[in-house]
Amino acid sequence: MDLNVVLRTSLLLAAACVAARLLRRAAPSTRHLLWHAAMVMVLLAPALAPLAPKFNVPMVRTVPRVPRGLVPMVTIVPGASAPGTSGTSTPGTTPLGTLGTVRTTGTLAALAVGVWFAFGWLCSGLSVRRSKPAPTAWIYDARQVCARIGLPEIEIRQSLREGSPHVAGLFRSIVMIPAQAAAWTADARYATLVHELTHIRRRDRRTQAIAQLACAVYWFNPLVWHAAGSLARERERACDDEVLRMGAKPSDYAALLLDLARRPGPWLPATALAMARRSAIEGRLLLILGHVVRTPRRSSRWLVTAGIAAIATAILGAQPAAPPRAEGTPKMPDLMDADRDAMLPSVTGAFVKALGDTSRQVREKAALGLALTPGDDVIDPLLTALKDPDAQVREKAAIGLAFRRDPRIVEPLLAAIADEDAQVREKAAIALGASGDARALDALRKAATDPDSQVREKAVAGLLLFGLRQ
């Protein structure tokens, strides 16, 4: 996950928290729309960031830059250990290898969270298969409520165990009532059906799926989990408002929710949209008994949607700008850049010389140094390293070529994408996609069917980069 995208999405969610606080007196459905729009923007942020209009934001410099000439310089020879280290290293271990381990761990964690949510949807679908048709009174009342709120007829089924009413199903939404619901009064039956059918009319299971997808992608960000919890809380309060608007007595409805929350029942996944969960019942009861019922205004919904879109555009498109320079003031030379430009030729020459070393580790570090060195002078040495007998050296060379825009690199990369080492093929796929050269398209399509899953992933990423370059 790109750190830049993570920071911008975190800022977007923080802005949504502030907006929700300002809208605390608005209808719950309005705040639900706010959180829903924020989650959608967070999911689309990686795709929208390159498309957002760019504008400069003044950057305040609090710490002046220190000229490089005032700082002691330490020369690091390729293959030698850094000052203060023992000089021993594990063969093949590089900073990029550590970064790859972190990314792999993050991918596995996101996959684990996604599998857990998918398991919840599967359990929700299986619960329907293990149920029976609801009593006739429930089916008759459900038809009346559906006609009143503008829904087609929805199936009502009864669970074999006690618990809370909820909406379940894998591919379609079905209202599930607990085993003890057959003995409920007509008022409790009516309030329950209004609450659950309102969930279906509002398409709350779809918004729940979007929230779970965002939690799986940004599993490490607590702001995303906070947004998902706020979305669920406002969803239930919006349905409570609908029940009260349709004539339910607040005290009776609150007593029903409290009784359902007290009853022990089976575990229900978040996708089930249970009517009464113990973790969120207190705030709902206070609002119900306080007769706080707010009807959302259409204008406020449009304002919330437009506001979130504007905030997301501003956050995704903001770029740091250099501080303005007074007119007539001569531009001072940047000593750091001057020192760097003077030092680069000698450093590059040392890296090129180290590529001929007999030690594999020295050649690998030299290729990595060339990969991180700017300029076109390193292209020929990198192309030479791309033919090295060691796969680690070839991998670092392919990484370095991904930063270049030169037609000379395309043919060698087309050969490298068929390399016997999977890591070399991965980096070559990224480099070919970043090149934007039309010759890379067929090779990337072929790499998308590579036996190695990581190569296939990088090939798809390369195709995405190719499309953005076009």
N, C-alpha and C positions, 0 to 999 in steps of 0.2 A: 504494500500500500504506500502510495506516494505521501511523504510527510507533509508536503505543501497542501494536498487535498485534505488530509486529516486536520490540519490546523484551520483551514477555511471552513470545513464542515463543523468543526467544534465552535467556531465563531458564529456560524449560522444558528446552531442549536442554542448557544448562549443568548443570541438576539431573540429567539423564539421564547426562551424562558422569561426574558424581560417583557415581551409582548403579552404573554399569558398572564403575567402579574398585573399588567395594566388593564387587561380585560377580565379581571376577577369578578366584576359585577355584570359581565355579559352572560348570555345563555351558554350552558355547557356545550351545546352543539357548535357554537361559534368557536370556543376554545378547542374543541375536538377537530374542527376544520383547520385551525392554526397548526396543531401538532401533526395532522395528516399531511398538510402541504409541506411542512418542514421535513418530514421523513422522506417524502418523494424527492424533494430537492437534494437531500443528502445522498440518496441513492443515485441520482442523476448527475451529481457534482463532477465525477471524473470525465463524463462525456460533455457536460456543459462548460467546464472551465476553459477549454480551448476556444469555445465559440462565443463566450461572453465578451461584450465590448470592453476594451482595455482603456483605463484612464489612470493617470499618475496621482499618487498620494504623497504629499510632502513628507519626507523622512527627517526627523530631528536627530542630529548627531550629538550624542551626549559624551562620547569619548573620542578625542581626536586620534587620527591615524598616526602611528609612530613610524618615522622613516626607518627603512630596513638597515641603513647604515649605522644606526644607534643600537642595534640589537646584535649580540654576538651570533655569528653564523657557525653552524656545525655541519660539516660535510659528511653525508652518509654514503658510503661506498656500497654498490649493489652486492648483496651477499653477506655484508657485515652486519653485526648486531647493533641496535641503537644504543646510545649511551645509557648506562644504568641497568642494562639487561645482562643476563647471564651468557648470552651468545648462543644458547641452544634453542632450537626450534623444531617443531614437529614437521617432517617432510610433507609438502603439499599444503600446509596451513597458511592461508593468506587472509588479509582483511576481507577480501571479496568472498572467500570461503565462509568466514564467520557471518557475513551479511546474508549469504545464501542459506545458511542454517537458520538464521532468524526468520527469513522469509518463509522457509519451508515450515517452521514451527507455527508461524502465523497462519499459513494456509491450512495446516492440519487443525488448528484451533477453530478457524472459521468453518471448516468442514464438519467438525464435531458438533458445533452449535447448530449448524444447518440440519444435520442428521437428527439431533434431538427434537427440533421443531417438526421435521418430517415425521418422526415417530409419533408426535402428538396428533398430527393430522390423520395418520393411519389408525391410531387408537380411537379417534373420533368417528372414523368411518366404520370400524368394527363394532363400536357400541350400538350402532343402528341395527346391525345384523343380529345382535343378541337381544333385541327388544321385541315387543308385541304391539299390535294395534291399540290405540288409545280408546278409552271408553266413549260411548256414543255422545254423551253430553259434551265432552271436550271437542270432539270433531264438529258438532253442531255449532258450538260457540266460536270455534276457530273460523268457520265459514263466515259468520257474521262479522267478526273483527276484520278479517281479510277484506271483505266488501267495504267496510267502513274506512279503512286506511288505504285502500287502493292497491291491494295485493291479489295476485291469482291464488287459487286454493293451495295451501301448504299442508304437507303431510304431518300428522301428529302421531307420535308413537310413545309408548310407555316402557320405561326401563324396568328391569326385574329387581332392582335394588333401590334403596332409599337414597336421597341426595337432593340436589338442587335442580330445578328446571334449567335447561340450556339448549342452545342450538348446536347440532352436531351434523355429521355427514362428511363425506370425502369430496364428492364432486357436486353435490347439491345440498342445500340447507334444509334440515328437518328439525322440528321442535320436539325435544325429548322431555317428558314429564316423569317424575319419580314414581315409585311404586305406591306411595301413600297418597298420591294426588287424587285417586278415585273418590276419596272421602272428603275432599275439600268443598267449601261453600261455593256458591255461584259467584260471589264477589271476588274471592281469592282466585278462582278459575279465570275470571275475566281479566283481572289485573295481570296475572301471569302470561296470558296469551297476548295481551297488548304489549307487554314488555318484550317478550321473545320475538313476536312478529315485527315489532319495530326494528329490532336488530337486523332482521332479514330485509326489511324495506330500505334501511339505511346502508345496506351492503357492508356491515361492520366486519364480517369475516374477511372480506377483501382488504380492508384497511389493516386488519390484524396481520394478515399475511405479509403486507408491505412492511409493517413494523418489525416482524420477525426476520424478514430478509435483511433489513438494515442492521438489526442486532447481530446477525450472522456475519455480515461483511465487516462491521465496525465493532466486533465483540470486545475489543480492548478499550473502547471509549465509554466511560460511565455516563456521559451526556446522552448518548443514544439510548441506553437502558432507561435513563430517567424520562426521556421523551416517550418511549414505549409505555412505561408505567402511567404517565400522564394521559396518554391517548386512551388507555383502557379505563382509567378513572372517569374521564369526561364522557366516554361512550356510555357507561352505565348511568351516569347522572342525566344524560340526554334522554335515555329511555325512561328513566323515572319521571322526568318532566312530562313525557308523552302520556304515561299512565295517569298522572294527576290531571292533565288537561282533558282526558277523556272520561273524567267523572269519578275516579277512585277516591275513596275517603283517605286522607293522609294517615290518620292513626291506624286504620285497618291495614293499609298497605305497609306501613312501617312495622307493624306487628308480624305481618307475613314474612318480610325480609329477615327480621330478627329470629323468627322461629326457624327459617331455612338455614341461617348461618349457624345456629346452635346445633343443628342435627348433624351427626357424623355421617359422612358419605364417602363414596369412592373418589379416588384421585381423578380430577378432570384437567386435561391440558388447557392451555390458554386459548387454543383455537375453539374450545367448546362454548365460550361466551356464557359462563355460568351466571345465573341470575343473582346469586348471593354468595360472595366469598368473604370469609372472616376478615381478611386483611384490609378490605376497603369498605366495610359496612358502616363504620362509625360516622364518617363524613357524610355519607348518603342519608343516614337517618336524621342527622341534624338539619340537612337541607329540606327533607321531606316534612318533618314536623315543624319546621320554621315557615312553611308555606311559601318557600322561595321558588316560584315557578316563573321562568322567563321564556318568552317566545322569541326565537331568533328572527332578526330582521334580514331581509334579502340584501339590503344595501350593506350591512355589516359583513356579510359573507363575501361579497364582492371586494370590499375594502381589505379584508384579511388576506384573501387570495392575491390581490394585487400587491399588497404590502410585502408579503413573503417573497413574491417574485422579484420585487424591486430590491429587497435586502439581499437576496441570493445573488442577483446580478451585480450589485455593488461589491459584495464580498468576493465573489469569484473573479471579478474583473479588475480588482484593485492591484496596482503595481507600484512598488516603491520608486520615487523620483528623487533625483539628486537635489540638494538644497540650492536655491537660486543664488547666482553670483551677481554682485552689484555691477551696474553698467560702468564700463571704463576701467574696471579692475583687471589687471592682467592675470591670465591663468597661470598658476604656480605649477611647476613640474611635479609630478608624483614620483618621489624618490623610490617608493616601493616598486612601482612599475619599471623605473629606469634600472634599478638594481636587478630586477627579475629578467629584463630583456638582455642585460649584459651577461647574466649568469647562465641563461638557457643554452647557448651553444656549447659551452663546456660540459654542462650536465648531460645534454643530449649525446655528445661525443662519448662520454663515459658509459652511458647506457648502450650505445651501439657497439662499443668495444667489448662490453660485458656479454653481449649476445654470442660471442665466439668462445666463451668460457667452457671448459669441460664439465663443470658442475651444473647439474640440472637446476638446482635451486637458484644459482646465480643467474642463469639465463631466464628463469621464470620471473625473478625480481626485476631484471632489466627490462623484460617485455612489459611488466606492469608499470615501470617507470615511464617507458615510452608511451604507453597507453594514456597516462595521465598528463603527458607533456603536450601543450598546445602547439599549433602550427602544422604546416604541410611537410616540413622537413623530416618528420618521423614516419611518413607513409611508407617509403621504401624499406626502412628497417623493420617496420611492422609486417610488411608483406614477406620479408625474409623470415621473420619469426613465425609466420603462419605456416611455414614448411618445416619447422623444427621437428626432430624425432620425438620429442616429449609432448604429450597431450596438454599438460599444464601450461607450457610455453605457448602452444598454439591457441589455447583458450584465452590467455591474456592478450595475445595479438589480435584476436577477433574482437575482444572488448574494446581495444584501442581504435580499431577501424570503425566501430559503431559511431564514433564521434566525428568522423571525417565525411566530407562531401566531395568526393573525387571519383571520376569515372574509372580510374585505374584499379580501384579496390573491388569492383563488382565481380569480374571474372575469378579472381582468387577466392572471393567469398562463396561464389557458386560451387567451387571445388570443395571448400571447407564445409559446406552444408551437407556434404556426403561423407564427411570424415568418419572414421571408425569409432571415435570417442563421442559419446552423447553430449558431454559438456561443450565440446567444440561446436557441435551442430547447433546447440542451443544459442550460443553467442553469435554464431554466423547468421542464424535466422533473424535475430534482433537487428544485427548490423545491416542485413539486406533490406529489412523493412524500413529502417531509418534512412537508407540511401535514396529511396523513392525512385529507383531506376526500374524501368519497365521490364528489364531482363530478369529481375528478381521475382516476378509474380508467379511464374510457373514453378520455380524452385520452392517458393513458400507454400504453394498449394500442395506440392508433393510432400513437403516436410510435415504438413498437417496430418498426414497419415503415417508418420514415423512410428516404429514400434515402441519408442520411449515416450512416456506420457509428458515428461518435462519438455522434450523437443517439440511435441505437438502443441503444448501450451505456448511456448515461445514463438512457434510458427504462426499461431493465431494472433499473438500480440504483434508480430512482425507485419501481418496483413493489416492489422488496425493502424499501425504506424504508417504503412504504405498508403492507406486511404487518406490519412490526415495530411501526409505530404502532398498528395495529389490535390 
